[in-house]
Amino acid sequence: MADRLLTTVSPHLHKKDETIQKAMRNVLLALAPAAIWAVIVFGMNVVYIIAVSMVTAALSELLMRKIMGRKQTLGDLSAMVTALLFAFLLPPTTPLWVVAIGVFIAVALFKELFGGLGKNVFNPAIAARVVLYFLPLAIYGQKFVKPFFWKTSGFFTPVATSVSNGVATFKNLAGGHVDIVAAATPLSLIKNGRLLAPDVITGSTPVAATYVNGAGRPNFVSLFFGLKGGTIGEISVLLLLLGGIFLIYRRTVDWRIPVGIIGTYFVLSLVTWFYPGYALFSGGLWLGAFYMATDWVTSPVTRRGKWIYAVGIGATVFILRFFFSRPEGVALSIFAWNIGALVIDRYIAMPKFGELGVGAFNRLPALPQPAPESYAWRPHFLE
């Protein structure tokens, strides 16, 4: 084996004891605290959604690889990571059949149909969520509830969104109505211009936050510690941050991407004074920055490329939130820049041996430059 040249497709492993399975296990461990906290806040509905997502993902991968005559790879846990991330992108009252359709799109189409892990152009969970944006099923991903809504329906009672004539209600498995109403998330308050309005927030739609200030707006405790409405995975900035730090420590993800995304978004919101505090700690920015944009396969491989990719995502999220009607924008931004990563890897890389020109972007610093290697022994003629 020492005399053989081995070539493999990305993602490439750079540590001796590193495997795809270990990397995926690290991601699952990093997301576990946020998942547990989501169960506490939103009840067993979160468990039902995650369970259906994972079972469907496993069956989808087994089926597709059987049909396409490929070796089964369920043991690498990549389908489980996709399933958990997709579940994190959904509201806690998403109907289970919508969950199954979405995760099938993620695994069967955007993962396996592209050739499997290492060959997919888009992050499968992100791509499936974007597809749902443009289907009639989108309505089920746009209705949110207040934290601890299970105190009305029961902790273990499955509750799903039901839509009739454009009006959303909530029902249990038996079809009976549950006394729960849709609530306004912090991002929807920003988009509607109600967050910093001079009057106290009132109306038939409650604010999806446990703790509010005197004007009825979510306070920092609700935003940072996850006592607010939204998708399953955007709930606790604190737990997502701790999980992200764990992944950086284990070198499962590159720190440049989350720092570039969050930093760019914060600077732009600060310069324009577009609710910098509220917008930074609301929505799926932290989930996307640490766990989705850092996907090995769909992000650039060079240091310069990672910075351009990250700044681009952060700026695109800001543009979508600031100028367009959608209050979120993280999934669409990462989806768009997954395509951009292909261009970045082609044109923003060190020139190959024999190439004459160096592109302008390649003159940018790598931030930081890799440390020079030191050698314990040097030939005398180099002294």
C-alpha positions as CSV (number, residue, x, y, z in Angstrom):
1,M,0.0,0.0,0.0
2,A,2.9,2.4,0.6
3,D,3.7,2.4,-3.1
4,R,0.2,3.1,-4.3
5,L,-1.4,6.5,-5.0
6,L,-5.0,6.5,-3.7
7,T,-7.6,9.1,-5.0
8,T,-10.9,9.7,-3.3
9,V,-13.8,12.1,-3.7
10,S,-14.5,14.8,-1.0
11,P,-15.0,15.1,1.9
12,H,-11.4,14.4,2.7
13,L,-10.3,13.4,6.2
14,H,-7.2,15.1,7.6
15,K,-6.6,13.4,10.9
16,K,-5.4,9.8,11.4
17,D,-8.2,8.7,13.6
18,E,-11.0,10.6,11.8
19,T,-13.8,8.9,10.1
20,I,-17.1,10.1,8.5
21,Q,-19.0,8.2,11.2
22,K,-17.1,10.0,14.0
23,A,-17.6,13.4,12.4
24,M,-21.4,12.8,12.0
25,R,-21.5,11.5,15.6
26,N,-19.9,14.7,16.8
27,V,-22.7,16.7,15.0
28,L,-25.4,14.6,16.6
29,L,-23.8,15.1,20.0
30,A,-23.5,18.9,19.5
31,L,-27.2,19.1,18.6
32,A,-28.4,16.9,21.4
33,P,-28.6,19.6,24.1
34,A,-30.7,21.9,21.8
35,A,-33.0,18.9,20.9
36,I,-33.5,18.1,24.6
37,W,-34.3,21.7,25.4
38,A,-36.7,21.8,22.5
39,V,-38.6,18.8,24.0
40,I,-38.8,20.7,27.3
41,V,-40.2,23.8,25.7
42,F,-42.4,22.2,23.0
43,G,-43.2,18.8,24.5
44,M,-43.1,15.4,22.9
45,N,-44.2,16.8,19.6
46,V,-40.5,17.4,19.0
47,V,-39.7,13.7,19.7
48,Y,-42.4,12.6,17.3
49,I,-41.1,14.8,14.5
50,I,-37.5,13.8,15.0
51,A,-38.4,10.1,15.1
52,V,-40.5,10.2,11.9
53,S,-37.7,12.2,10.2
54,M,-35.0,9.7,11.2
55,V,-37.0,6.6,10.3
56,T,-38.0,8.1,6.9
57,A,-34.4,9.1,6.2
58,A,-33.1,5.6,7.0
59,L,-35.7,3.9,4.8
60,S,-35.2,6.4,2.0
61,E,-31.4,5.8,1.9
62,L,-31.8,2.0,2.1
63,L,-34.4,2.1,-0.7
64,M,-32.5,4.4,-3.0
65,R,-29.2,2.6,-2.6
66,K,-30.9,-0.7,-3.3
67,I,-32.6,0.6,-6.4
68,M,-29.4,2.2,-7.7
69,G,-27.3,-0.9,-6.9
70,R,-24.9,0.8,-4.4
71,K,-23.4,-0.4,-1.2
72,Q,-25.4,0.5,1.9
73,T,-23.9,3.4,3.9
74,L,-26.4,3.9,6.6
75,G,-23.8,3.2,9.2
76,D,-21.9,6.5,8.4
77,L,-24.8,8.4,10.1
78,S,-24.9,11.0,7.4
79,A,-28.6,10.3,6.8
80,M,-29.3,10.7,10.5
81,V,-27.6,14.1,10.6
82,T,-29.7,15.2,7.6
83,A,-32.8,14.0,9.3
84,L,-32.1,15.8,12.5
85,L,-31.2,19.0,10.8
86,F,-34.3,18.9,8.6
87,A,-36.5,18.3,11.7
88,F,-34.8,21.3,13.3
89,L,-35.9,23.5,10.4
90,L,-39.6,22.8,11.1
91,P,-42.1,24.3,13.5
92,P,-42.9,22.0,16.4
93,T,-46.5,21.4,15.2
94,T,-45.6,20.3,11.6
95,P,-47.8,17.4,10.6
96,L,-45.9,14.2,10.5
97,W,-46.8,13.4,6.9
98,V,-45.2,16.7,5.9
99,V,-42.1,15.8,7.8
100,A,-41.9,12.4,6.0
101,I,-42.3,14.0,2.5
102,G,-39.7,16.7,3.3
103,V,-37.0,14.3,4.6
104,F,-37.6,11.9,1.6
105,I,-36.9,14.8,-0.7
106,A,-33.7,15.6,1.3
107,V,-32.3,12.1,1.4
108,A,-33.7,10.3,-1.7
109,L,-33.4,13.3,-4.1
110,F,-30.8,15.7,-2.9
111,K,-28.4,13.2,-1.3
112,E,-28.7,9.8,-3.0
113,L,-29.9,10.9,-6.5
114,F,-26.8,13.1,-6.7
115,G,-24.6,10.1,-6.0
116,G,-24.5,10.0,-2.2
117,L,-22.3,11.6,0.4
118,G,-19.5,13.6,-1.1
119,K,-21.3,14.1,-4.4
120,N,-24.3,16.3,-3.4
121,V,-24.2,19.9,-4.6
122,F,-26.6,21.2,-2.0
123,N,-26.9,20.6,1.7
124,P,-29.8,18.0,1.6
125,A,-31.7,19.3,4.6
126,I,-31.5,22.9,3.4
127,A,-32.5,22.0,-0.2
128,A,-35.5,20.1,1.0
129,R,-36.6,23.0,3.2
130,V,-36.3,25.4,0.2
131,V,-38.4,23.0,-2.0
132,L,-41.1,23.1,0.7
133,Y,-41.0,26.9,0.6
134,F,-42.4,26.8,-3.0
135,L,-44.9,24.0,-2.6
136,P,-48.5,24.3,-1.2
137,L,-47.0,22.5,1.9
138,A,-45.3,25.8,2.8
139,I,-48.2,26.9,4.9
140,Y,-47.4,24.1,7.4
141,G,-44.0,25.6,8.0
142,Q,-45.2,29.1,8.6
143,K,-47.4,28.7,11.7
144,F,-45.7,28.9,15.1
145,V,-46.9,28.5,18.7
146,K,-45.9,29.9,22.0
147,P,-43.4,28.1,24.2
148,F,-44.9,25.5,26.6
149,F,-48.1,25.3,24.5
150,W,-48.3,21.7,25.7
151,K,-49.6,22.9,29.1
152,T,-52.9,23.3,27.3
153,S,-52.9,20.2,25.2
154,G,-50.8,17.8,27.3
155,F,-47.1,17.1,27.2
156,F,-47.5,13.8,25.3
157,T,-50.4,14.7,23.1
158,P,-49.5,14.9,19.4
159,V,-50.6,18.3,18.0
160,A,-50.4,19.2,14.3
161,T,-51.2,22.2,12.3
162,S,-54.4,22.0,10.2
163,V,-55.2,24.5,7.4
164,S,-58.7,25.1,6.0
165,N,-59.4,28.0,3.7
166,G,-56.1,29.5,4.6
167,V,-56.8,29.6,8.3
168,A,-54.6,27.5,10.6
169,T,-55.9,25.6,13.5
170,F,-54.3,22.9,15.7
171,K,-55.7,19.4,16.1
172,N,-54.8,16.2,17.9
173,L,-54.5,12.8,16.3
174,A,-58.2,12.1,16.8
175,G,-59.0,15.2,14.8
176,G,-60.3,17.3,17.7
177,H,-59.4,20.9,18.0
178,V,-56.9,21.9,20.6
179,D,-57.1,25.2,22.4
180,I,-53.9,26.6,20.9
181,V,-53.5,29.7,18.7
182,A,-50.7,30.7,16.3
183,A,-48.2,33.2,17.8
184,A,-45.9,35.9,16.3
185,T,-42.2,35.1,16.4
186,P,-39.6,37.9,17.0
187,L,-38.7,37.9,13.3
188,S,-42.3,38.3,12.2
189,L,-42.7,41.2,14.6
190,I,-39.6,42.8,13.0
191,K,-41.0,42.3,9.5
192,N,-44.4,43.7,10.4
193,G,-42.8,46.8,12.0
194,R,-44.3,46.0,15.4
195,L,-41.1,45.2,17.3
196,L,-40.0,48.8,18.2
197,A,-43.3,50.6,17.6
198,P,-44.1,53.2,20.3
199,D,-47.3,51.5,21.4
200,V,-47.7,48.3,23.4
201,I,-48.1,45.2,21.3
202,T,-51.7,44.1,21.5
203,G,-54.1,42.1,19.3
204,S,-55.5,38.6,18.8
205,T,-52.1,37.1,17.9
206,P,-50.0,36.6,21.0
207,V,-46.2,37.1,21.1
208,A,-44.4,33.8,21.0
209,A,-42.1,34.4,24.0
210,T,-42.2,33.4,27.7
211,Y,-40.7,36.7,29.0
212,V,-41.6,40.1,27.5
213,N,-40.8,43.6,28.5
214,G,-43.3,46.3,29.5
215,A,-44.2,46.9,25.9
216,G,-45.0,43.3,25.3
217,R,-41.9,42.5,23.3
218,P,-39.6,39.5,23.8
219,N,-36.7,40.3,26.1
220,F,-33.1,39.1,26.0
221,V,-33.7,36.1,28.3
222,S,-36.4,34.8,25.9
223,L,-34.2,35.3,22.9
224,F,-30.9,34.0,24.1
225,F,-32.0,31.1,26.3
226,G,-34.6,29.8,24.0
227,L,-37.9,30.7,25.6
228,K,-39.4,31.9,22.3
229,G,-41.5,30.5,19.4
230,G,-40.0,29.4,16.1
231,T,-38.7,26.3,14.5
232,I,-37.4,23.4,16.6
233,G,-33.7,24.2,15.9
234,E,-33.7,28.0,16.4
235,I,-34.9,27.9,19.9
236,S,-31.8,28.3,22.1
237,V,-28.8,30.4,20.9
238,L,-26.9,29.5,24.0
239,L,-27.1,25.7,23.3
240,L,-26.4,26.1,19.6
241,L,-23.3,28.2,20.4
242,L,-22.0,25.6,22.9
243,G,-22.5,22.8,20.4
244,G,-20.8,24.9,17.7
245,I,-17.8,25.5,20.0
246,F,-17.6,21.7,20.6
247,L,-17.5,21.1,16.9
248,I,-14.8,23.7,16.4
249,Y,-12.8,22.1,19.2
250,R,-13.1,18.7,17.7
251,R,-12.2,20.2,14.3
252,T,-15.4,18.9,12.8
253,V,-16.2,22.3,11.3
254,D,-14.1,25.3,10.3
255,W,-14.5,28.3,12.6
256,R,-14.1,30.8,9.7
257,I,-17.6,30.0,8.3
258,P,-19.8,30.7,11.4
259,V,-17.6,33.7,12.4
260,G,-17.9,35.1,8.9
261,I,-21.7,34.6,8.6
262,I,-22.6,35.9,12.1
263,G,-20.1,38.7,12.0
264,T,-21.1,40.0,8.6
265,Y,-24.8,39.9,9.5
266,F,-24.2,41.7,12.8
267,V,-22.1,44.4,11.2
268,L,-24.7,45.1,8.4
269,S,-27.6,45.2,10.9
270,L,-25.6,47.4,13.2
271,V,-24.6,49.9,10.4
272,T,-28.3,50.1,9.2
273,W,-29.6,49.8,12.8
274,F,-31.9,47.0,11.6
275,Y,-32.7,45.7,15.1
276,P,-29.2,44.3,15.6
277,G,-29.8,42.6,18.9
278,Y,-33.2,41.1,18.2
279,A,-32.4,40.0,14.7
280,L,-29.1,38.4,15.7
281,F,-30.7,36.2,18.4
282,S,-33.8,35.3,16.4
283,G,-34.4,32.9,13.6
284,G,-32.1,30.2,12.2
285,L,-28.9,32.2,11.9
286,W,-26.9,30.3,14.5
287,L,-28.2,26.9,13.4
288,G,-27.4,27.6,9.8
289,A,-24.0,29.2,10.5
290,F,-22.6,26.4,12.7
291,Y,-24.3,23.2,11.4
292,M,-25.4,23.7,7.8
293,A,-23.2,26.2,6.0
294,T,-20.2,24.3,7.4
295,D,-21.1,21.1,5.6
296,W,-17.8,19.7,4.3
297,V,-19.2,18.8,0.8
298,T,-21.1,21.9,0.0
299,S,-18.7,24.6,1.4
300,P,-15.4,25.7,-0.2
301,V,-12.1,24.0,0.6
302,T,-9.7,27.0,0.7
303,R,-9.3,29.5,3.5
304,R,-10.0,32.4,1.2
305,G,-12.9,30.6,-0.3
306,K,-14.5,30.0,3.1
307,W,-14.3,33.7,4.0
308,I,-15.9,34.8,0.8
309,Y,-18.6,32.1,1.2
310,A,-19.3,33.0,4.8
311,V,-19.4,36.8,4.1
312,G,-21.7,36.1,1.1
313,I,-24.1,34.1,3.2
314,G,-24.2,36.7,6.0
315,A,-24.8,39.5,3.5
316,T,-27.5,37.5,1.7
317,V,-29.4,36.8,4.9
318,F,-29.4,40.5,5.7
319,I,-30.6,41.5,2.2
320,L,-33.4,39.0,2.3
321,R,-34.6,40.1,5.8
322,F,-34.1,43.8,5.1
323,F,-35.6,44.1,1.6
324,F,-37.9,41.2,1.1
325,S,-41.1,39.9,2.6
326,R,-39.7,36.8,4.1
327,P,-38.6,37.3,7.7
328,E,-36.0,34.5,7.7
329,G,-33.8,33.9,4.7
330,V,-31.1,31.7,6.2
331,A,-32.0,28.5,4.2
332,L,-32.4,30.4,0.9
333,S,-29.0,32.1,1.5
334,I,-27.1,28.9,2.2
335,F,-28.9,27.2,-0.8
336,A,-27.8,29.9,-3.1
337,W,-24.2,29.9,-1.8
338,N,-23.9,26.2,-2.1
339,I,-23.9,26.9,-5.9
340,G,-21.5,29.7,-5.3
341,A,-19.1,27.3,-3.6
342,L,-18.6,25.5,-6.9
343,V,-17.5,28.7,-8.5
344,I,-15.3,29.6,-5.5
345,D,-13.5,26.3,-5.6
346,R,-12.9,26.7,-9.3
347,Y,-11.6,30.3,-9.4
348,I,-10.4,31.1,-5.8
349,A,-7.6,28.7,-5.3
350,M,-3.9,28.7,-5.5
351,P,-2.7,28.4,-9.1
352,K,-1.7,25.0,-10.3
353,F,1.9,24.3,-11.1
354,G,2.6,25.9,-14.5
355,E,-0.3,28.4,-14.5
356,L,0.9,31.9,-15.3
357,G,-1.7,34.1,-13.7
358,V,-3.0,34.6,-10.1
359,G,-6.6,35.8,-9.8
360,A,-7.3,39.0,-7.8
361,F,-9.2,37.0,-5.1
362,N,-6.2,34.7,-4.6
363,R,-4.1,37.7,-3.5
364,L,-6.3,38.0,-0.4
365,P,-4.8,36.9,2.9
366,A,-5.8,33.4,4.1
367,L,-6.6,34.9,7.5
368,P,-4.5,33.6,9.2
369,Q,-1.7,32.2,7.1
370,P,-0.8,28.6,8.0
371,A,2.2,28.5,10.2
372,P,5.5,27.5,8.5
373,E,6.7,24.0,9.2
374,S,9.7,23.5,11.4
375,Y,12.3,20.8,10.9
376,A,14.5,19.3,13.6
377,W,17.2,18.4,11.0
378,R,18.4,20.3,8.0
379,P,21.0,19.3,5.5
380,H,24.3,21.1,5.8
381,F,24.1,22.7,2.4
382,L,21.0,24.6,3.4
383,E,22.6,26.2,6.5
